Amino acid sequence: MPIVYKIDVLEALKEKGYSSYSLRKDKLLSESTIQALRNKKQISWDNLEKLCQLLKCQPSDLIEYVEEE
């Protein structure tokens, strides 16, 4: 997968005070999005935008392009 996460997104959210439970309960992220983050899978642009809002960061702080060999 050429686009990878630079950080552990769920850990970063936890440091900001968001648990998996609160993300689901407050409808900030769906269970499928949380599961995709756990498995380091790609998420939608809308969810990437929501993460940037919650973490107060830029997309480049979360993901990067890595060439496949």
mmCIF file of the N, C-alpha and C atoms, coordinates in Angstrom:
data_MODEL
# 
_entry.id   MODEL 
# 
loop_
_atom_site.group_PDB 
_atom_site.id 
_atom_site.type_symbol 
_atom_site.label_atom_id 
_atom_site.label_alt_id 
_atom_site.label_comp_id 
_atom_site.label_asym_id 
_atom_site.label_entity_id 
_atom_site.label_seq_id 
_atom_site.pdbx_PDB_ins_code 
_atom_site.Cartn_x 
_atom_site.Cartn_y 
_atom_site.Cartn_z 
_atom_site.occupancy 
_atom_site.B_iso_or_equiv 
_atom_site.pdbx_formal_charge 
_atom_site.auth_seq_id 
_atom_site.auth_comp_id 
_atom_site.auth_asym_id 
_atom_site.auth_atom_id 
_atom_site.pdbx_PDB_model_num 
ATOM 1   N N  . MET A 1 1  ? 0.850   -1.174 0.000  1.00 0.00 ? 1  MET A N  1 
ATOM 2   C CA . MET A 1 1  ? 0.000   0.000  0.000  1.00 0.00 ? 1  MET A CA 1 
ATOM 3   C C  . MET A 1 1  ? 0.900   1.242  0.000  1.00 0.00 ? 1  MET A C  1 
ATOM 4   N N  . PRO A 1 2  ? 0.847   2.053  -1.030 1.00 0.00 ? 2  PRO A N  1 
ATOM 5   C CA . PRO A 1 2  ? 1.746   3.211  -1.134 1.00 0.00 ? 2  PRO A CA 1 
ATOM 6   C C  . PRO A 1 2  ? 1.461   4.351  -0.161 1.00 0.00 ? 2  PRO A C  1 
ATOM 7   N N  . ILE A 1 3  ? 0.233   4.475  0.327  1.00 0.00 ? 3  ILE A N  1 
ATOM 8   C CA . ILE A 1 3  ? -0.073  5.522  1.304  1.00 0.00 ? 3  ILE A CA 1 
ATOM 9   C C  . ILE A 1 3  ? -0.170  4.863  2.671  1.00 0.00 ? 3  ILE A C  1 
ATOM 10  N N  . VAL A 1 4  ? 0.656   5.344  3.605  1.00 0.00 ? 4  VAL A N  1 
ATOM 11  C CA . VAL A 1 4  ? 0.727   4.742  4.938  1.00 0.00 ? 4  VAL A CA 1 
ATOM 12  C C  . VAL A 1 4  ? 0.545   5.820  6.001  1.00 0.00 ? 4  VAL A C  1 
ATOM 13  N N  . TYR A 1 5  ? 0.166   5.379  7.180  1.00 0.00 ? 5  TYR A N  1 
ATOM 14  C CA . TYR A 1 5  ? 0.021   6.306  8.304  1.00 0.00 ? 5  TYR A CA 1 
ATOM 15  C C  . TYR A 1 5  ? 1.392   6.578  8.914  1.00 0.00 ? 5  TYR A C  1 
ATOM 16  N N  . LYS A 1 6  ? 1.667   7.825  9.201  1.00 0.00 ? 6  LYS A N  1 
ATOM 17  C CA . LYS A 1 6  ? 2.929   8.221  9.826  1.00 0.00 ? 6  LYS A CA 1 
ATOM 18  C C  . LYS A 1 6  ? 2.879   8.043  11.338 1.00 0.00 ? 6  LYS A C  1 
ATOM 19  N N  . ILE A 1 7  ? 1.684   8.064  11.892 1.00 0.00 ? 7  ILE A N  1 
ATOM 20  C CA . ILE A 1 7  ? 1.508   7.957  13.343 1.00 0.00 ? 7  ILE A CA 1 
ATOM 21  C C  . ILE A 1 7  ? 0.432   6.929  13.644 1.00 0.00 ? 7  ILE A C  1 
ATOM 22  N N  . ASP A 1 8  ? 0.336   6.532  14.890 1.00 0.00 ? 8  ASP A N  1 
ATOM 23  C CA . ASP A 1 8  ? -0.766  5.692  15.347 1.00 0.00 ? 8  ASP A CA 1 
ATOM 24  C C  . ASP A 1 8  ? -1.926  6.649  15.636 1.00 0.00 ? 8  ASP A C  1 
ATOM 25  N N  . VAL A 1 9  ? -2.858  6.710  14.719 1.00 0.00 ? 9  VAL A N  1 
ATOM 26  C CA . VAL A 1 9  ? -3.940  7.692  14.787 1.00 0.00 ? 9  VAL A CA 1 
ATOM 27  C C  . VAL A 1 9  ? -4.806  7.490  16.029 1.00 0.00 ? 9  VAL A C  1 
ATOM 28  N N  . LEU A 1 10 ? -5.147  6.249  16.334 1.00 0.00 ? 10 LEU A N  1 
ATOM 29  C CA . LEU A 1 10 ? -5.988  5.999  17.507 1.00 0.00 ? 10 LEU A CA 1 
ATOM 30  C C  . LEU A 1 10 ? -5.272  6.393  18.798 1.00 0.00 ? 10 LEU A C  1 
ATOM 31  N N  . GLU A 1 11 ? -3.979  6.191  18.857 1.00 0.00 ? 11 GLU A N  1 
ATOM 32  C CA . GLU A 1 11 ? -3.203  6.604  20.036 1.00 0.00 ? 11 GLU A CA 1 
ATOM 33  C C  . GLU A 1 11 ? -3.188  8.133  20.149 1.00 0.00 ? 11 GLU A C  1 
ATOM 34  N N  . ALA A 1 12 ? -3.035  8.813  19.005 1.00 0.00 ? 12 ALA A N  1 
ATOM 35  C CA . ALA A 1 12 ? -3.052  10.283 19.002 1.00 0.00 ? 12 ALA A CA 1 
ATOM 36  C C  . ALA A 1 12 ? -4.409  10.802 19.465 1.00 0.00 ? 12 ALA A C  1 
ATOM 37  N N  . LEU A 1 13 ? -5.482  10.150 19.033 1.00 0.00 ? 13 LEU A N  1 
ATOM 38  C CA . LEU A 1 13 ? -6.825  10.542 19.472 1.00 0.00 ? 13 LEU A CA 1 
ATOM 39  C C  . LEU A 1 13 ? -6.985  10.317 20.972 1.00 0.00 ? 13 LEU A C  1 
ATOM 40  N N  . LYS A 1 14 ? -6.460  9.202  21.459 1.00 0.00 ? 14 LYS A N  1 
ATOM 41  C CA . LYS A 1 14 ? -6.534  8.898  22.886 1.00 0.00 ? 14 LYS A CA 1 
ATOM 42  C C  . LYS A 1 14 ? -5.815  9.974  23.698 1.00 0.00 ? 14 LYS A C  1 
ATOM 43  N N  . GLU A 1 15 ? -4.663  10.443 23.202 1.00 0.00 ? 15 GLU A N  1 
ATOM 44  C CA . GLU A 1 15 ? -3.913  11.497 23.891 1.00 0.00 ? 15 GLU A CA 1 
ATOM 45  C C  . GLU A 1 15 ? -4.687  12.805 23.939 1.00 0.00 ? 15 GLU A C  1 
ATOM 46  N N  . LYS A 1 16 ? -5.572  13.007 22.946 1.00 0.00 ? 16 LYS A N  1 
ATOM 47  C CA . LYS A 1 16 ? -6.418  14.215 22.920 1.00 0.00 ? 16 LYS A CA 1 
ATOM 48  C C  . LYS A 1 16 ? -7.709  14.026 23.710 1.00 0.00 ? 16 LYS A C  1 
ATOM 49  N N  . GLY A 1 17 ? -7.882  12.834 24.302 1.00 0.00 ? 17 GLY A N  1 
ATOM 50  C CA . GLY A 1 17 ? -9.061  12.602 25.136 1.00 0.00 ? 17 GLY A CA 1 
ATOM 51  C C  . GLY A 1 17 ? -10.207 11.878 24.460 1.00 0.00 ? 17 GLY A C  1 
ATOM 52  N N  . TYR A 1 18 ? -9.973  11.321 23.270 1.00 0.00 ? 18 TYR A N  1 
ATOM 53  C CA . TYR A 1 18 ? -11.021 10.598 22.549 1.00 0.00 ? 18 TYR A CA 1 
ATOM 54  C C  . TYR A 1 18 ? -10.776 9.097  22.645 1.00 0.00 ? 18 TYR A C  1 
ATOM 55  N N  . SER A 1 19 ? -11.690 8.377  23.270 1.00 0.00 ? 19 SER A N  1 
ATOM 56  C CA . SER A 1 19 ? -11.613 6.916  23.298 1.00 0.00 ? 19 SER A CA 1 
ATOM 57  C C  . SER A 1 19 ? -12.405 6.367  22.116 1.00 0.00 ? 19 SER A C  1 
ATOM 58  N N  . SER A 1 20 ? -12.197 5.093  21.807 1.00 0.00 ? 20 SER A N  1 
ATOM 59  C CA . SER A 1 20 ? -12.985 4.462  20.741 1.00 0.00 ? 20 SER A CA 1 
ATOM 60  C C  . SER A 1 20 ? -14.473 4.573  21.058 1.00 0.00 ? 20 SER A C  1 
ATOM 61  N N  . TYR A 1 21 ? -14.798 4.374  22.319 1.00 0.00 ? 21 TYR A N  1 
ATOM 62  C CA . TYR A 1 21 ? -16.194 4.460  22.747 1.00 0.00 ? 21 TYR A CA 1 
ATOM 63  C C  . TYR A 1 21 ? -16.766 5.858  22.505 1.00 0.00 ? 21 TYR A C  1 
ATOM 64  N N  . SER A 1 22 ? -16.030 6.889  22.929 1.00 0.00 ? 22 SER A N  1 
ATOM 65  C CA . SER A 1 22 ? -16.557 8.256  22.767 1.00 0.00 ? 22 SER A CA 1 
ATOM 66  C C  . SER A 1 22 ? -16.642 8.654  21.291 1.00 0.00 ? 22 SER A C  1 
ATOM 67  N N  . LEU A 1 23 ? -15.720 8.169  20.475 1.00 0.00 ? 23 LEU A N  1 
ATOM 68  C CA . LEU A 1 23 ? -15.774 8.470  19.037 1.00 0.00 ? 23 LEU A CA 1 
ATOM 69  C C  . LEU A 1 23 ? -17.050 7.897  18.424 1.00 0.00 ? 23 LEU A C  1 
ATOM 70  N N  . ARG A 1 24 ? -17.401 6.666  18.821 1.00 0.00 ? 24 ARG A N  1 
ATOM 71  C CA . ARG A 1 24 ? -18.626 6.045  18.311 1.00 0.00 ? 24 ARG A CA 1 
ATOM 72  C C  . ARG A 1 24 ? -19.861 6.685  18.924 1.00 0.00 ? 24 ARG A C  1 
ATOM 73  N N  . LYS A 1 25 ? -19.860 6.858  20.250 1.00 0.00 ? 25 LYS A N  1 
ATOM 74  C CA . LYS A 1 25 ? -21.023 7.385  20.964 1.00 0.00 ? 25 LYS A CA 1 
ATOM 75  C C  . LYS A 1 25 ? -21.405 8.782  20.473 1.00 0.00 ? 25 LYS A C  1 
ATOM 76  N N  . ASP A 1 26 ? -20.404 9.621  20.281 1.00 0.00 ? 26 ASP A N  1 
ATOM 77  C CA . ASP A 1 26 ? -20.658 10.996 19.828 1.00 0.00 ? 26 ASP A CA 1 
ATOM 78  C C  . ASP A 1 26 ? -20.768 11.104 18.308 1.00 0.00 ? 26 ASP A C  1 
ATOM 79  N N  . LYS A 1 27 ? -20.723 9.931  17.631 1.00 0.00 ? 27 LYS A N  1 
ATOM 80  C CA . LYS A 1 27 ? -20.861 9.857  16.169 1.00 0.00 ? 27 LYS A CA 1 
ATOM 81  C C  . LYS A 1 27 ? -19.801 10.689 15.447 1.00 0.00 ? 27 LYS A C  1 
ATOM 82  N N  . LEU A 1 28 ? -18.588 10.688 16.005 1.00 0.00 ? 28 LEU A N  1 
ATOM 83  C CA . LEU A 1 28 ? -17.483 11.378 15.351 1.00 0.00 ? 28 LEU A CA 1 
ATOM 84  C C  . LEU A 1 28 ? -16.866 10.498 14.268 1.00 0.00 ? 28 LEU A C  1 
ATOM 85  N N  . LEU A 1 29 ? -16.743 9.208  14.564 1.00 0.00 ? 29 LEU A N  1 
ATOM 86  C CA . LEU A 1 29 ? -16.251 8.225  13.594 1.00 0.00 ? 29 LEU A CA 1 
ATOM 87  C C  . LEU A 1 29 ? -17.079 6.956  13.737 1.00 0.00 ? 29 LEU A C  1 
ATOM 88  N N  . SER A 1 30 ? -17.287 6.269  12.634 1.00 0.00 ? 30 SER A N  1 
ATOM 89  C CA . SER A 1 30 ? -18.047 5.020  12.677 1.00 0.00 ? 30 SER A CA 1 
ATOM 90  C C  . SER A 1 30 ? -17.159 3.872  13.143 1.00 0.00 ? 30 SER A C  1 
ATOM 91  N N  . GLU A 1 31 ? -17.805 2.774  13.529 1.00 0.00 ? 31 GLU A N  1 
ATOM 92  C CA . GLU A 1 31 ? -17.056 1.583  13.945 1.00 0.00 ? 31 GLU A CA 1 
ATOM 93  C C  . GLU A 1 31 ? -16.182 1.075  12.800 1.00 0.00 ? 31 GLU A C  1 
ATOM 94  N N  . SER A 1 32 ? -16.683 1.126  11.571 1.00 0.00 ? 32 SER A N  1 
ATOM 95  C CA . SER A 1 32 ? -15.893 0.640  10.437 1.00 0.00 ? 32 SER A CA 1 
ATOM 96  C C  . SER A 1 32 ? -14.653 1.515  10.198 1.00 0.00 ? 32 SER A C  1 
ATOM 97  N N  . THR A 1 33 ? -14.767 2.801  10.434 1.00 0.00 ? 33 THR A N  1 
ATOM 98  C CA . THR A 1 33 ? -13.613 3.692  10.292 1.00 0.00 ? 33 THR A CA 1 
ATOM 99  C C  . THR A 1 33 ? -12.592 3.412  11.389 1.00 0.00 ? 33 THR A C  1 
ATOM 100 N N  . ILE A 1 34 ? -13.059 3.229  12.609 1.00 0.00 ? 34 ILE A N  1 
ATOM 101 C CA . ILE A 1 34 ? -12.157 2.913  13.723 1.00 0.00 ? 34 ILE A CA 1 
ATOM 102 C C  . ILE A 1 34 ? -11.442 1.594  13.456 1.00 0.00 ? 34 ILE A C  1 
ATOM 103 N N  . GLN A 1 35 ? -12.182 0.616  12.927 1.00 0.00 ? 35 GLN A N  1 
ATOM 104 C CA . GLN A 1 35 ? -11.582 -0.678 12.601 1.00 0.00 ? 35 GLN A CA 1 
ATOM 105 C C  . GLN A 1 35 ? -10.549 -0.532 11.483 1.00 0.00 ? 35 GLN A C  1 
ATOM 106 N N  . ALA A 1 36 ? -10.841 0.284  10.490 1.00 0.00 ? 36 ALA A N  1 
ATOM 107 C CA . ALA A 1 36 ? -9.884  0.518  9.402  1.00 0.00 ? 36 ALA A CA 1 
ATOM 108 C C  . ALA A 1 36 ? -8.604  1.157  9.945  1.00 0.00 ? 36 ALA A C  1 
ATOM 109 N N  . LEU A 1 37 ? -8.735  2.081  10.879 1.00 0.00 ? 37 LEU A N  1 
ATOM 110 C CA . LEU A 1 37 ? -7.558  2.700  11.484 1.00 0.00 ? 37 LEU A CA 1 
ATOM 111 C C  . LEU A 1 37 ? -6.757  1.683  12.290 1.00 0.00 ? 37 LEU A C  1 
ATOM 112 N N  . ARG A 1 38 ? -7.446  0.805  12.999 1.00 0.00 ? 38 ARG A N  1 
ATOM 113 C CA . ARG A 1 38 ? -6.755  -0.252 13.754 1.00 0.00 ? 38 ARG A CA 1 
ATOM 114 C C  . ARG A 1 38 ? -5.934  -1.145 12.836 1.00 0.00 ? 38 ARG A C  1 
ATOM 115 N N  . ASN A 1 39 ? -6.500  -1.432 11.656 1.00 0.00 ? 39 ASN A N  1 
ATOM 116 C CA . ASN A 1 39 ? -5.859  -2.333 10.694 1.00 0.00 ? 39 ASN A CA 1 
ATOM 117 C C  . ASN A 1 39 ? -4.960  -1.592 9.702  1.00 0.00 ? 39 ASN A C  1 
ATOM 118 N N  . LYS A 1 40 ? -4.781  -0.293 9.924  1.00 0.00 ? 40 LYS A N  1 
ATOM 119 C CA . LYS A 1 40 ? -3.932  0.540  9.069  1.00 0.00 ? 40 LYS A CA 1 
ATOM 120 C C  . LYS A 1 40 ? -4.384  0.522  7.605  1.00 0.00 ? 40 LYS A C  1 
ATOM 121 N N  . LYS A 1 41 ? -5.706  0.512  7.422  1.00 0.00 ? 41 LYS A N  1 
ATOM 122 C CA . LYS A 1 41 ? -6.291  0.539  6.083  1.00 0.00 ? 41 LYS A CA 1 
ATOM 123 C C  . LYS A 1 41 ? -6.696  1.971  5.746  1.00 0.00 ? 41 LYS A C  1 
ATOM 124 N N  . GLN A 1 42 ? -6.929  2.186  4.461  1.00 0.00 ? 42 GLN A N  1 
ATOM 125 C CA . GLN A 1 42 ? -7.293  3.529  4.004  1.00 0.00 ? 42 GLN A CA 1 
ATOM 126 C C  . GLN A 1 42 ? -8.701  3.901  4.464  1.00 0.00 ? 42 GLN A C  1 
ATOM 127 N N  . ILE A 1 43 ? -8.895  5.198  4.656  1.00 0.00 ? 43 ILE A N  1 
ATOM 128 C CA . ILE A 1 43 ? -10.201 5.733  5.035  1.00 0.00 ? 43 ILE A CA 1 
ATOM 129 C C  . ILE A 1 43 ? -10.607 6.786  4.023  1.00 0.00 ? 43 ILE A C  1 
ATOM 130 N N  . SER A 1 44 ? -11.842 7.225  4.086  1.00 0.00 ? 44 SER A N  1 
ATOM 131 C CA . SER A 1 44 ? -12.350 8.210  3.132  1.00 0.00 ? 44 SER A CA 1 
ATOM 132 C C  . SER A 1 44 ? -11.778 9.604  3.407  1.00 0.00 ? 44 SER A C  1 
ATOM 133 N N  . TRP A 1 45 ? -11.902 10.451 2.413  1.00 0.00 ? 45 TRP A N  1 
ATOM 134 C CA . TRP A 1 45 ? -11.452 11.842 2.565  1.00 0.00 ? 45 TRP A CA 1 
ATOM 135 C C  . TRP A 1 45 ? -12.248 12.539 3.670  1.00 0.00 ? 45 TRP A C  1 
ATOM 136 N N  . ASP A 1 46 ? -13.526 12.222 3.757  1.00 0.00 ? 46 ASP A N  1 
ATOM 137 C CA . ASP A 1 46 ? -14.359 12.830 4.801  1.00 0.00 ? 46 ASP A CA 1 
ATOM 138 C C  . ASP A 1 46 ? -13.841 12.469 6.194  1.00 0.00 ? 46 ASP A C  1 
ATOM 139 N N  . ASN A 1 47 ? -13.468 11.199 6.362  1.00 0.00 ? 47 ASN A N  1 
ATOM 140 C CA . ASN A 1 47 ? -12.936 10.774 7.657  1.00 0.00 ? 47 ASN A CA 1 
ATOM 141 C C  . ASN A 1 47 ? -11.550 11.368 7.911  1.00 0.00 ? 47 ASN A C  1 
ATOM 142 N N  . LEU A 1 48 ? -10.745 11.491 6.869  1.00 0.00 ? 48 LEU A N  1 
ATOM 143 C CA . LEU A 1 48 ? -9.435  12.130 7.025  1.00 0.00 ? 48 LEU A CA 1 
ATOM 144 C C  . LEU A 1 48 ? -9.616  13.585 7.455  1.00 0.00 ? 48 LEU A C  1 
ATOM 145 N N  . GLU A 1 49 ? -10.589 14.250 6.867  1.00 0.00 ? 49 GLU A N  1 
ATOM 146 C CA . GLU A 1 49 ? -10.896 15.635 7.249  1.00 0.00 ? 49 GLU A CA 1 
ATOM 147 C C  . GLU A 1 49 ? -11.328 15.712 8.720  1.00 0.00 ? 49 GLU A C  1 
ATOM 148 N N  . LYS A 1 50 ? -12.168 14.770 9.159  1.00 0.00 ? 50 LYS A N  1 
ATOM 149 C CA . LYS A 1 50 ? -12.637 14.744 10.545 1.00 0.00 ? 50 LYS A CA 1 
ATOM 150 C C  . LYS A 1 50 ? -11.461 14.514 11.495 1.00 0.00 ? 50 LYS A C  1 
ATOM 151 N N  . LEU A 1 51 ? -10.532 13.614 11.125 1.00 0.00 ? 51 LEU A N  1 
ATOM 152 C CA . LEU A 1 51 ? -9.353  13.369 11.960 1.00 0.00 ? 51 LEU A CA 1 
ATOM 153 C C  . LEU A 1 51 ? -8.502  14.627 12.088 1.00 0.00 ? 51 LEU A C  1 
ATOM 154 N N  . CYS A 1 52 ? -8.311  15.314 10.981 1.00 0.00 ? 52 CYS A N  1 
ATOM 155 C CA . CYS A 1 52 ? -7.526  16.556 11.019 1.00 0.00 ? 52 CYS A CA 1 
ATOM 156 C C  . CYS A 1 52 ? -8.191  17.595 11.919 1.00 0.00 ? 52 CYS A C  1 
ATOM 157 N N  . GLN A 1 53 ? -9.514  17.643 11.881 1.00 0.00 ? 53 GLN A N  1 
ATOM 158 C CA . GLN A 1 53 ? -10.253 18.573 12.747 1.00 0.00 ? 53 GLN A CA 1 
ATOM 159 C C  . GLN A 1 53 ? -10.060 18.191 14.215 1.00 0.00 ? 53 GLN A C  1 
ATOM 160 N N  . LEU A 1 54 ? -10.210 16.913 14.531 1.00 0.00 ? 54 LEU A N  1 
ATOM 161 C CA . LEU A 1 54 ? -10.097 16.463 15.918 1.00 0.00 ? 54 LEU A CA 1 
ATOM 162 C C  . LEU A 1 54 ? -8.682  16.610 16.465 1.00 0.00 ? 54 LEU A C  1 
ATOM 163 N N  . LEU A 1 55 ? -7.695  16.319 15.618 1.00 0.00 ? 55 LEU A N  1 
ATOM 164 C CA . LEU A 1 55 ? -6.296  16.356 16.057 1.00 0.00 ? 55 LEU A CA 1 
ATOM 165 C C  . LEU A 1 55 ? -5.623  17.709 15.807 1.00 0.00 ? 55 LEU A C  1 
ATOM 166 N N  . LYS A 1 56 ? -6.369  18.610 15.152 1.00 0.00 ? 56 LYS A N  1 
ATOM 167 C CA . LYS A 1 56 ? -5.834  19.942 14.827 1.00 0.00 ? 56 LYS A CA 1 
ATOM 168 C C  . LYS A 1 56 ? -4.493  19.812 14.097 1.00 0.00 ? 56 LYS A C  1 
ATOM 169 N N  . CYS A 1 57 ? -4.554  19.109 12.945 1.00 0.00 ? 57 CYS A N  1 
ATOM 170 C CA . CYS A 1 57 ? -3.344  18.865 12.166 1.00 0.00 ? 57 CYS A CA 1 
ATOM 171 C C  . CYS A 1 57 ? -3.665  18.904 10.680 1.00 0.00 ? 57 CYS A C  1 
ATOM 172 N N  . GLN A 1 58 ? -2.660  18.689 9.858  1.00 0.00 ? 58 GLN A N  1 
ATOM 173 C CA . GLN A 1 58 ? -2.789  18.628 8.415  1.00 0.00 ? 58 GLN A CA 1 
ATOM 174 C C  . GLN A 1 58 ? -2.739  17.160 7.974  1.00 0.00 ? 58 GLN A C  1 
ATOM 175 N N  . PRO A 1 59 ? -3.325  16.822 6.812  1.00 0.00 ? 59 PRO A N  1 
ATOM 176 C CA . PRO A 1 59 ? -3.260  15.440 6.333  1.00 0.00 ? 59 PRO A CA 1 
ATOM 177 C C  . PRO A 1 59 ? -1.822  14.903 6.261  1.00 0.00 ? 59 PRO A C  1 
ATOM 178 N N  . SER A 1 60 ? -0.886  15.758 5.908  1.00 0.00 ? 60 SER A N  1 
ATOM 179 C CA . SER A 1 60 ? 0.506   15.308 5.807  1.00 0.00 ? 60 SER A CA 1 
ATOM 180 C C  . SER A 1 60 ? 1.099   14.942 7.168  1.00 0.00 ? 60 SER A C  1 
ATOM 181 N N  . ASP A 1 61 ? 0.448   15.346 8.254  1.00 0.00 ? 61 ASP A N  1 
ATOM 182 C CA . ASP A 1 61 ? 0.891   14.928 9.585  1.00 0.00 ? 61 ASP A CA 1 
ATOM 183 C C  . ASP A 1 61 ? 0.462   13.488 9.876  1.00 0.00 ? 61 ASP A C  1 
ATOM 184 N N  . LEU A 1 62 ? -0.540  13.009 9.130  1.00 0.00 ? 62 LEU A N  1 
ATOM 185 C CA . LEU A 1 62 ? -1.108  11.687 9.374  1.00 0.00 ? 62 LEU A CA 1 
ATOM 186 C C  . LEU A 1 62 ? -0.657  10.631 8.375  1.00 0.00 ? 62 LEU A C  1 
ATOM 187 N N  . ILE A 1 63 ? -0.571  11.021 7.095  1.00 0.00 ? 63 ILE A N  1 
ATOM 188 C CA . ILE A 1 63 ? -0.266  10.040 6.055  1.00 0.00 ? 63 ILE A CA 1 
ATOM 189 C C  . ILE A 1 63 ? 0.888   10.502 5.182  1.00 0.00 ? 63 ILE A C  1 
ATOM 190 N N  . GLU A 1 64 ? 1.508   9.516  4.502  1.00 0.00 ? 64 GLU A N  1 
ATOM 191 C CA . GLU A 1 64 ? 2.558   9.823  3.555  1.00 0.00 ? 64 GLU A CA 1 
ATOM 192 C C  . GLU A 1 64 ? 2.562   8.791  2.452  1.00 0.00 ? 64 GLU A C  1 
ATOM 193 N N  . TYR A 1 65 ? 3.127   9.174  1.322  1.00 0.00 ? 65 TYR A N  1 
ATOM 194 C CA . TYR A 1 65 ? 3.261   8.276  0.183  1.00 0.00 ? 65 TYR A CA 1 
ATOM 195 C C  . TYR A 1 65 ? 4.612   7.596  0.269  1.00 0.00 ? 65 TYR A C  1 
ATOM 196 N N  . VAL A 1 66 ? 4.609   6.269  0.163  1.00 0.00 ? 66 VAL A N  1 
ATOM 197 C CA . VAL A 1 66 ? 5.848   5.491  0.186  1.00 0.00 ? 66 VAL A CA 1 
ATOM 198 C C  . VAL A 1 66 ? 5.858   4.631  -1.085 1.00 0.00 ? 66 VAL A C  1 
ATOM 199 N N  . GLU A 1 67 ? 6.892   4.793  -1.888 1.00 0.00 ? 67 GLU A N  1 
ATOM 200 C CA . GLU A 1 67 ? 6.979   4.005  -3.129 1.00 0.00 ? 67 GLU A CA 1 
ATOM 201 C C  . GLU A 1 67 ? 7.144   2.533  -2.812 1.00 0.00 ? 67 GLU A C  1 
ATOM 202 N N  . GLU A 1 68 ? 6.442   1.725  -3.591 1.00 0.00 ? 68 GLU A N  1 
ATOM 203 C CA . GLU A 1 68 ? 6.580   0.285  -3.454 1.00 0.00 ? 68 GLU A CA 1 
ATOM 204 C C  . GLU A 1 68 ? 7.809   -0.175 -4.211 1.00 0.00 ? 68 GLU A C  1 
ATOM 205 N N  . GLU A 1 69 ? 8.451   -1.196 -3.680 1.00 0.00 ? 69 GLU A N  1 
ATOM 206 C CA . GLU A 1 69 ? 9.654   -1.700 -4.343 1.00 0.00 ? 69 GLU A CA 1 
ATOM 207 C C  . GLU A 1 69 ? 9.322   -2.682 -5.420 1.00 0.00 ? 69 GLU A C  1 
# 
